[in-house]
């Protein structure tokens, strides 16, 4: 969630090509603790869910689901329809 007057950053596919994402996750957590809001576009859903408070699922250019990350992650309809689970 963006903090009023806070700093904001964005990242696009920050884990692309990486086997181990722990260092990237550490950076995301540290920035969050420093009050930086991040918008991360990510295809590694496990990573995205782990480091985010809020998740948007975008399908064919439309937001089809959004909410707290754990809620979106555990929604059976979203998993079946959009996450191929």
N, C-alpha and C positions, 0 to 999 in steps of 0.2 A: 504494500500500500504506500503510495507516495506521501511523504511527510510535508506538510505545509512549510514552505521556505527552505526545504531540504535540498540536498544535491541529488541529481538524477544521472544515471548512466544507462546505456543499453549495450547488449551484446547479441550477436547473431551467430548461432551454432558454436558456442564457445568450447564445446567438447569435440568438435569434428576432428576425426583422425587420431584422437587420443585413446589409448587403452585404459590408462589410469586417470580418473577424474578427481581424485582426492585433493590434489593441489588446487585445482580450479574451485572446487567446493569450499576449500579453506579461504580462498580469496573472496568468494561471494559472502560467506559468513562474516568475515572481517569487515568488509565494506558495509554490510547491513548493521553491524554493531556500531560502526562509525556514523550511522545515520544516512547512508547513501541508499536511495531507492534504485532498484535495478529492474529493467525490462529485458528479459532474456528470451530470445527466440531459439528454441532448442528441439532437436529431433530425438535426443536421448531422454525419453520420458521418465525413466527412473531417476536420472540426475535432476531433471526439471522439477519433478514432484518433491524430491528430497530437499532441494534448496529454496523452494518457493513457499510463500504464505498463501498466495492466490494464483489460480491457474485459469487460463483461457484456452479452450480447444477451438482452433480455427480450421474449418473445412470448406474448401472451395471459396475462400475469401470471406467467409461468414463466421462470426462467433456463434458456435452451436452449443457451447457450455461454458459456464464460468462459475467460480465459487472458491471457497477455501480448498487448498490443494488436496487435503485428505478426503474431503467430501467428493471432489471430482474423481480422485484416484480410486475410490471405493464404490462408485456408482456403477452398478451392473449394466444398465442400459448404455451408458457412455462407453464402458469397456467393450461391450459387444459391438456397438455401432461404429465407434470411431477409433478405438485403440486396438482392434483385432485381437482381443483377449477372450 
